[in-house]
């Protein structure tokens, strides 16, 4: 889902000599040329490769097939990925769900510093280690799966108020299955936000990402999370190796 459009223009360039010194923000270069890809990367110009008929392929983070058939929303997402702009995942009545980006790191540490935020989950790494972890997460999880752990913002104030999302983890034991995770800022507990956001994510897991089941886990003492998962239609089916309760739901 996207609402704000950052992509303004796409241009096809297959010769490095045809590249202009500069382009307006919102321009995406499309090319069949590895030389153009390399030059755009050097200049930090958003670029996507076009798969060639001879099948030789390009070394490019975004490789397109049948460019003329790509929908506008999909091209917007391609541009955002090339330009390092996080994807907008969904809106609920009170929240915005979107991907993490590197500019969010300070706000993320502020969120995790809230009293009781990490009572039932792992804290963040040290600052620079967390920065590297999140950068790799964008590159290897968001780009690979198209989903992952997202950030939750108050739709009206823009403040970061939590994280939630779905991930393919080692604990997933069925095809087309992911694990649901969630955490809301303690100062926003008991407002129904976790249910609101997770209900939307469960819907997306089925409709957008084609998953057939979800698992979830929580500490046995975390009565609020156990109650939320039951309300979301999950059933406890046992325990994980670390003692966490294991929940399951078909979707």
C-alpha positions as CSV (number, residue, x, y, z in Angstrom):
1,X,0.0,0.0,0.0
2,X,1.2,3.5,-0.8
3,X,-0.4,6.9,-0.4
4,X,2.4,9.4,-1.0
5,X,4.0,9.0,-4.4
6,X,7.8,9.7,-4.5
7,X,8.3,8.5,-8.0
8,X,7.9,11.3,-10.6
9,X,9.5,9.9,-13.7
10,X,11.1,6.8,-15.2
11,X,13.7,7.0,-18.0
12,X,15.3,4.3,-20.0
13,X,19.0,4.7,-20.6
14,X,21.3,2.1,-22.1
15,X,24.4,4.1,-22.8
16,X,26.5,5.7,-20.0
17,X,27.1,8.7,-22.3
18,X,23.4,9.5,-22.3
19,X,23.3,9.9,-18.5
20,X,22.9,13.6,-17.5
21,X,25.0,15.1,-14.8
22,X,22.0,15.3,-12.4
23,X,18.3,14.3,-12.3
24,X,15.4,15.7,-10.4
25,X,14.4,13.9,-7.2
26,X,11.9,11.2,-8.0
27,X,13.6,9.9,-11.2
28,X,14.2,6.2,-11.6
29,X,16.6,5.0,-14.3
30,X,15.8,1.8,-16.1
31,X,18.5,0.1,-18.1
32,X,19.7,-3.1,-19.8
33,X,23.3,-2.0,-19.4
34,X,25.6,-3.1,-16.6
35,X,27.8,0.0,-17.2
36,X,24.8,2.3,-16.6
37,X,23.9,0.3,-13.4
38,X,27.4,0.7,-12.1
39,X,27.6,4.5,-13.0
40,X,24.2,5.1,-11.3
41,X,25.3,3.3,-8.2
42,X,28.5,5.4,-8.1
43,X,26.3,8.6,-8.3
44,X,23.7,7.3,-5.9
45,X,21.0,7.5,-8.6
46,X,18.0,5.1,-8.2
47,X,18.4,2.5,-10.9
48,X,16.7,-0.8,-11.8
49,X,17.9,-3.3,-14.3
50,X,15.8,-4.7,-17.1
51,X,16.2,-8.4,-17.7
52,X,17.6,-8.9,-21.2
53,X,16.2,-11.3,-23.8
54,X,19.5,-13.2,-24.0
55,X,19.2,-14.1,-20.3
56,X,22.6,-12.8,-19.3
57,X,21.1,-10.7,-16.5
58,X,22.5,-7.8,-14.6
59,X,24.2,-7.4,-11.3
60,X,21.6,-5.0,-9.9
61,X,19.6,-5.0,-6.6
62,X,16.3,-4.5,-8.5
63,X,15.9,-6.5,-11.7
64,X,12.7,-6.1,-13.7
65,X,10.9,-8.3,-16.2
66,X,8.1,-7.2,-18.5
67,X,8.5,-3.5,-17.6
68,X,5.4,-2.4,-19.5
69,X,3.2,-4.6,-17.4
70,X,4.4,-3.3,-14.0
71,X,1.6,-1.5,-12.2
72,X,2.2,2.1,-11.0
73,X,2.1,1.0,-7.3
74,X,4.6,-1.7,-7.9
75,X,6.9,0.8,-9.7
76,X,6.5,3.2,-6.8
77,X,7.7,0.4,-4.5
78,X,10.7,-0.4,-6.8
79,X,11.7,3.3,-6.7
80,X,11.4,3.5,-3.0
81,X,13.6,0.4,-2.6
82,X,16.2,1.9,-5.0
83,X,16.1,5.3,-3.2
84,X,16.2,3.9,0.3
85,X,12.7,5.1,1.2
86,X,10.7,2.8,3.5
87,X,7.6,1.1,2.2
88,X,4.2,2.2,3.6
89,X,2.6,-1.1,4.5
90,X,-0.9,-0.2,5.8
91,X,-3.0,2.2,7.7
92,X,-5.4,1.3,10.5
93,X,-7.9,3.7,12.1
94,X,-5.2,5.1,14.5
95,X,-1.9,3.8,13.2
96,X,0.6,3.8,10.3
97,X,2.5,0.5,9.7
98,X,5.7,1.0,7.7
99,X,9.1,-0.3,7.2
100,X,12.1,0.7,9.3
101,X,14.6,3.1,7.8
102,X,18.0,4.2,9.1
103,X,16.6,7.6,10.2
104,X,14.4,5.8,12.7
105,X,17.2,4.5,14.9
106,X,17.2,7.2,17.5
107,X,13.4,6.9,17.9
108,X,13.7,3.2,18.2
109,X,16.2,3.5,21.1
110,X,13.9,6.0,22.7
111,X,11.0,3.5,22.4
112,X,13.0,0.7,23.9
113,X,14.2,2.9,26.8
114,X,10.6,3.2,28.0
115,X,10.0,1.5,31.4
116,X,8.7,-2.1,31.0
117,X,9.2,-2.1,27.2
118,X,11.6,-5.0,27.4
119,X,10.1,-6.9,30.3
120,X,9.2,-9.8,28.0
121,X,11.5,-9.4,25.0
122,X,15.2,-8.9,24.2
123,X,16.6,-5.3,24.3
124,X,18.3,-3.7,21.3
125,X,22.0,-4.2,20.6
126,X,24.5,-1.5,21.4
127,X,23.9,1.6,19.1
128,X,26.4,0.9,16.3
129,X,25.7,-2.9,16.4
130,X,22.0,-2.2,16.1
131,X,22.6,0.2,13.3
132,X,24.4,-2.5,11.3
133,X,21.7,-5.1,12.2
134,X,18.9,-2.9,11.0
135,X,20.8,-2.0,7.8
136,X,21.3,-5.7,7.0
137,X,17.6,-6.3,7.9
138,X,16.5,-3.9,5.2
139,X,18.8,-5.5,2.7
140,X,18.3,-9.2,3.4
141,X,14.8,-9.5,5.0
142,X,12.6,-6.7,3.5
143,X,14.1,-7.1,0.1
144,X,14.0,-10.9,0.1
145,X,10.5,-11.5,1.6
146,X,8.7,-8.1,1.1
147,X,7.7,-8.3,4.7
148,X,9.3,-8.4,8.2
149,X,9.1,-6.6,11.5
150,X,7.7,-3.1,10.9
151,X,7.4,0.1,12.8
152,X,4.1,1.4,14.2
153,X,3.4,5.1,14.3
154,X,0.5,7.1,15.7
155,X,-1.3,8.1,12.6
156,X,-2.1,11.6,13.8
157,X,1.1,12.6,15.8
158,X,3.6,10.7,13.8
159,X,5.2,9.3,17.0
160,X,6.8,5.9,17.0
161,X,4.7,3.8,19.4
162,X,5.7,0.2,18.7
163,X,6.8,-2.6,16.4
164,X,4.8,-5.4,14.8
165,X,5.1,-7.7,11.8
166,X,5.6,-11.2,10.5
167,X,8.9,-13.1,9.9
168,X,9.9,-16.5,8.5
169,X,11.9,-18.0,11.4
170,X,13.4,-21.3,12.4
171,X,10.4,-22.0,14.5
172,X,8.1,-22.1,11.4
173,X,7.5,-25.7,10.7
174,X,5.0,-25.5,7.8
175,X,5.1,-24.1,4.3
176,X,3.7,-20.6,3.8
177,X,4.0,-19.9,7.5
178,X,5.4,-16.9,9.4
179,X,5.7,-15.8,13.0
180,X,3.7,-12.8,14.3
181,X,5.5,-10.5,16.6
182,X,4.3,-7.2,18.3
183,X,5.3,-4.7,21.0
184,X,3.5,-1.5,21.9
185,X,4.9,1.4,23.9
186,X,3.9,1.0,27.6
187,X,2.3,4.4,27.7
188,X,-0.1,3.2,25.0
189,X,-1.1,-0.1,26.6
190,X,-4.8,-0.9,27.2
191,X,-6.0,1.2,24.3
192,X,-6.6,-1.7,21.9
193,X,-3.7,-0.6,19.6
194,X,-2.0,-4.0,19.5
195,X,-5.3,-5.7,18.5
196,X,-6.0,-3.1,15.9
197,X,-2.5,-3.4,14.3
198,X,-2.2,-7.2,14.5
199,X,-5.6,-7.7,13.1
200,X,-4.5,-5.8,10.0
201,X,-1.2,-7.7,9.8
202,X,-3.1,-11.0,10.0
203,X,-5.2,-9.8,7.1
204,X,-2.2,-8.8,5.1
205,X,-0.4,-12.1,5.8
206,X,-3.2,-13.9,4.0
207,X,-4.4,-11.4,1.3
208,X,-1.1,-9.7,0.4
209,X,1.6,-12.3,1.2
210,X,-0.3,-15.5,0.5
211,X,0.5,-17.2,3.8
212,X,-1.6,-20.0,5.1
213,X,-0.8,-20.0,8.8
214,X,0.9,-18.0,11.6
215,X,2.6,-18.9,14.8
216,X,3.4,-16.6,17.7
217,X,5.2,-16.8,21.0
218,X,5.1,-15.1,24.4
219,X,6.4,-15.5,27.9
220,X,4.2,-17.7,30.0
221,X,3.8,-14.8,32.5
222,X,2.7,-12.3,29.9
223,X,-1.0,-12.5,30.4
224,X,-1.7,-9.5,28.2
225,X,-0.1,-11.0,25.2
226,X,-1.7,-14.4,25.8
227,X,-5.1,-12.7,25.9
228,X,-4.4,-10.7,22.8
229,X,-3.4,-13.8,20.8
230,X,-6.6,-15.6,21.9
231,X,-8.6,-12.6,20.8
232,X,-6.8,-12.7,17.4
233,X,-7.9,-16.4,17.0
234,X,-4.7,-18.1,18.0
235,X,-4.6,-21.3,20.1
236,X,-1.8,-22.3,22.4
237,X,-0.3,-25.6,21.0
238,X,2.7,-26.1,23.3
239,X,5.9,-24.5,24.3
240,X,9.1,-23.5,22.5
241,X,12.5,-24.8,23.5
242,X,13.2,-21.7,25.5
243,X,10.0,-22.1,27.5
244,X,7.9,-19.5,25.6
245,X,4.3,-20.4,24.9
246,X,3.7,-21.4,21.3
247,X,0.5,-20.3,19.5
248,X,-0.9,-21.2,16.1
249,X,-3.6,-20.0,13.8
250,X,-4.6,-20.9,10.3
251,X,-5.5,-18.0,8.1
